[in-house]
Amino acid sequence: VQLQASGGGLVQPGGSLRLSCAASGITFSRKSAVWYRQAPGKQREPVAWITRAGVIGYAGSVKGRYTISTENAKNTVYLQMNNLKPEDTAVYYCNVEGNWGQGTLVTVSS
């Protein structure tokens, strides 16, 4: 299984980004997927997830601003991030059924 994350970059506060995590070697149907982030000096934390049953959840710090979704035909999980804040700055990782992607850096700064 290989996961390729992309979509990170530099954005101003209040801006938006969409992260993508494309998977190979696994089909997305009825699989769990989690987006994590790790800020400098902090532990990696989950921010958005989809369970095998399709239940979606968010960390309190991003609820209402982030949206996780999947496109099974493309074996891809997305993270739409709106109204970004400087404290959202982190390396974002995707995890599908225990498999990790390489991370993509999101920097929110003016």
C-alpha positions as CSV (number, residue, x, y, z in Angstrom):
1,V,0.0,0.0,0.0
2,Q,1.3,3.4,-0.9
3,L,-0.3,6.8,0.0
4,Q,0.7,10.0,-1.8
5,A,-0.3,13.2,0.0
6,S,-0.3,16.5,-1.8
7,G,-1.9,19.9,-1.7
8,G,0.0,21.6,1.1
9,G,1.6,25.0,0.8
10,L,1.7,28.5,2.2
11,V,-1.6,30.3,2.7
12,Q,-2.7,33.5,4.5
13,P,-5.0,33.4,7.5
14,G,-8.5,32.9,6.4
15,G,-7.5,31.1,3.3
16,S,-8.3,27.6,2.1
17,L,-6.4,24.6,0.9
18,R,-7.5,21.1,-0.2
19,L,-5.2,18.2,0.6
20,S,-5.4,15.0,-1.3
21,C,-4.2,11.5,-0.4
22,A,-4.1,9.1,-3.3
23,A,-3.8,5.4,-2.5
24,S,-2.4,2.5,-4.5
25,G,-2.6,-1.1,-3.6
26,I,-5.8,-0.7,-1.7
27,T,-9.4,0.1,-2.5
28,F,-11.2,2.8,-0.5
29,S,-14.5,1.1,-0.3
30,R,-15.4,0.5,3.4
31,K,-11.9,1.5,4.6
32,S,-11.1,3.9,7.5
33,A,-9.2,7.0,6.7
34,V,-7.7,9.6,9.0
35,W,-6.0,12.9,8.5
36,Y,-3.5,13.7,11.2
37,R,-1.3,16.7,11.7
38,Q,1.9,17.4,13.6
39,A,2.9,20.9,14.5
40,P,6.5,21.7,15.4
41,G,7.3,20.5,18.9
42,K,3.9,18.8,19.3
43,Q,2.5,15.3,19.1
44,R,0.8,14.1,16.0
45,E,-3.0,14.4,16.4
46,P,-6.0,13.3,14.4
47,V,-8.0,16.1,12.9
48,A,-10.6,14.3,10.7
49,W,-11.6,10.7,10.1
50,I,-14.0,8.4,8.3
51,T,-14.7,5.1,9.8
52,R,-15.3,1.8,7.9
53,A,-19.0,2.4,8.5
54,G,-18.8,5.9,6.9
55,V,-19.0,7.8,10.2
56,I,-17.2,11.1,9.9
57,G,-15.7,13.0,12.8
58,Y,-13.5,16.0,13.5
59,A,-11.3,17.3,16.2
60,G,-12.9,20.2,18.0
61,S,-10.2,22.6,16.9
62,V,-11.2,22.1,13.2
63,K,-14.8,21.3,13.3
64,G,-16.8,23.6,11.1
65,R,-13.7,24.5,9.1
66,Y,-12.4,21.2,7.7
67,T,-14.2,18.6,5.6
68,I,-13.0,15.1,4.9
69,S,-14.3,13.2,1.9
70,T,-13.4,10.3,-0.2
71,E,-13.7,9.6,-3.9
72,N,-13.6,5.8,-4.2
73,A,-13.3,5.8,-8.0
74,K,-10.0,7.6,-7.6
75,N,-8.9,5.9,-4.3
76,T,-8.4,9.3,-2.9
77,V,-9.3,10.9,0.4
78,Y,-9.5,14.7,0.6
79,L,-9.3,17.3,3.4
80,Q,-10.8,20.6,2.5
81,M,-9.6,23.2,4.9
82,N,-11.3,26.6,5.1
83,N,-10.7,29.7,7.3
84,L,-7.2,28.6,8.1
85,K,-5.5,29.9,11.2
86,P,-1.8,30.2,12.0
87,E,-2.3,27.4,14.6
88,D,-3.2,25.1,11.7
89,T,0.4,25.2,10.6
90,A,1.6,21.6,10.6
91,V,2.7,18.7,8.5
92,Y,-0.5,16.8,7.6
93,Y,-0.5,13.1,7.2
94,C,-3.1,10.7,5.8
95,N,-3.6,7.2,7.2
96,V,-5.7,4.6,5.6
97,E,-6.2,1.3,7.4
98,G,-3.0,1.8,9.4
99,N,-0.9,2.8,6.4
100,W,0.8,6.2,6.4
101,G,1.4,8.7,3.7
102,Q,4.6,10.9,3.6
103,G,3.1,14.1,4.9
104,T,2.5,17.5,3.3
105,L,3.4,20.8,4.9
106,V,0.7,23.4,5.5
107,T,1.9,26.9,6.6
108,V,-0.6,29.5,7.5
109,S,1.1,32.9,7.7
110,S,0.7,36.5,6.6
